[in-house]
Amino acid sequence: MLLSIIVPCYNEEETIPLFIEAVEKALKDQPIKWEYLFIDDGSKDQTLTVLKEVCQKKPDQCHYVAFSRNFGKEAALYAGLQGAKGDLVTVMDADLQDPPELLPEMLALMEAKKLDCVGTRRKNRVGEPLIRSFFARLFYRLMNRFSETQMVDGARDFRLMSRKMVDAVLEITEYNRFSKGIFSWVGFETEYLSYENRERIAGQTSWSFWSLLKYSFDGIVNFSEVPLMLASLIGAVSCIGAGMALVFIIVRALLFGDPTSGWPSMVSIFLFVGGLQLLCLGIIGKYIGKIFLETKHRPHYLVKESSQCEQLSEKEKLGAGKSPESSNSKERLKNSNSQG
């Protein structure tokens, strides 16, 4: 049985060697083979160089795919699932916030209970900024209240999946992806393991508060009919501001008279109605924007290079003195892999 370990990477040059060391330690006594599939999501540091070095040392076990630019973690996850060959597949972060020592317990639980998925969730958010924790909990409350797809609070992308579940996830080819929602939407028998929150072992996170907020908006829009978006927020603020202004004008007129009769109330009404229109247009516009991106049928990602292409190139060098028919066969194989 083969376990494919998918690792999206963005500026993770410091963490990759530490990650591999931790995984090797966790799985060394397990009766299972495993492979690494690193997805370099357009890193700006030396991540790709480190991945090449690692894959050269373990060409049969380590593989990488490098994107032409940063396409985002969702595209990296999708590419990893497409490239995974294992009977079991797991998704992990390279920064060791997903504890590799949980893998044996996840394997044992999946085997004992014949599950299709063993997920992980954080017991708490110790070490996380308070405002981020507040909005994260708010996100899960909103999702579970307004969406039919229920999500576990604190759930991570770190999960162990059967080949059957991975194939089901790959059936969902939509451009606007939100993996946490997709993993829940496809169903299958799933149980969760809890663990204490962990800090990054090295490097800096690429997730800012605003990028997480945007990611949350996308998740709500993809799986809910109650989208939260910037234009809607502006519209709501305009409505509230106009309402407060109306109250102020009425109170002032009652107490002190109105030196400019009619004009302030009219402006407030205009702002109130304009805010409502912007709120409604914002909601509709968000959905139209998603539809617009889907209809373009753009690829989820573009590959700059991969270890498979490198291995093919090495084989061509070794076979330089062979017959033209053999070279043409390898060329067709290379083209086939490139198209796939």
C-alpha positions, 0 to 999 in steps of 0.5 A, a space after each residue: 500500500 502506498 501513501 501519497 503525502 501532498 505538501 503545498 509550498 510557498 516560501 518554505 525553504 527553511 521548513 522542507 528538510 525539517 518536515 521530511 525529517 519529522 515525517 520519516 521519524 513518524 512513519 519509520 515503523 509503519 508497514 507502508 510505503 510513502 511518497 512526497 509530492 511537493 507543489 511549489 506555488 510560485 515561491 519567491 525564495 529558494 524553495 524550488 532549489 531545495 526541492 530539486 536537491 531533495 528529489 535528486 537524493 530520493 528520486 523514487 520517493 520525492 517528486 515536485 511540481 513547480 507552478 509558473 506563478 503563485 496560483 494559491 493554495 487551492 490550486 496547489 491542493 488540486 494539483 497534488 490530488 491530481 498527481 497523487 498515485 497512492 492508495 491513501 492520500 494525505 495533505 500536510 503543510 510543510 511548516 509542521 503545524 500539522 503534526 506528522 506524529 498523528 499519521 500512525 494514529 490516523 492510519 490505525 483509525 482508518 484501518 480499524 473503523 474502515 473509514 474513508 477519511 480521518 481529519 484533524 482539528 485544533 482543540 484551541 487557537 493558543 498563540 493565534 491573534 485574538 482578532 483572527 481567532 474571533 473571525 475564524 469562529 465567526 466564519 464557522 458559525 456563519 457557514 454552519 448556520 447558512 449553508 447545508 454543507 456543515 464544517 467542523 470548527 478548527 478543521 484543518 486541510 490535514 487529513 488522510 483520505 482513501 483513493 475513493 474519496 480522492 477520486 470523488 473530490 477530483 470529480 469536482 472541477 470547479 474553478 472557484 475551489 474551497 477545499 474545506 467545503 469540498 471535503 465536507 460536501 463529498 461526504 464519506 465516512 469521516 472522523 476527526 482527531 483533535 490536537 493542540 495548536 502549534 506554531 510554525 517551526 520556521 519561516 514566516 506565514 504567507 497568510 495575512 489577516 486580509 487574505 484569510 478574510 478574503 478566503 473566508 468570503 470565497 468559502 461562504 459564497 461557494 457554499 452559501 446563499 449569504 455572501 459576505 463581501 466588501 461591496 456589501 459591507 460598504 452598502 451596509 455601513 452606508 445604510 447604518 450611517 444614513 439611519 443614524 443621520 436621520 435620527 440625529 436630524 429628527 432629534 435636532 429638529 425637535 429640540 432646536 429647530 431645523 435651520 435648513 429645512 428639508 435638505 439634510 433629511 433628503 441627503 440622508 434618504 438618498 444615502 440610505 437608498 443608495 446604500 441598500 442598492 449597493 448592498 443588493 448589487 454587491 451580493 448579485 455582483 459577487 455571484 456574477 463574478 464567480 460565474 464569470 470566472 467559471 465560464 472562462 474555463 481557465 486552467 487551475 494552474 500552469 506548470 513551469 517544471 516538474 520532477 517527472 520532466 526532469 527524470 525524462 530528460 535524464 533518461 533521454 541523455 542516457 539513451 542518446 546512442 540508441 535508435 531513432 525509434 527509441 528516441 521518438 517513443 520517449 519524445 511521445 511519452 514526454 509530450 503525453 506527460 506534458 499534456 496530462 
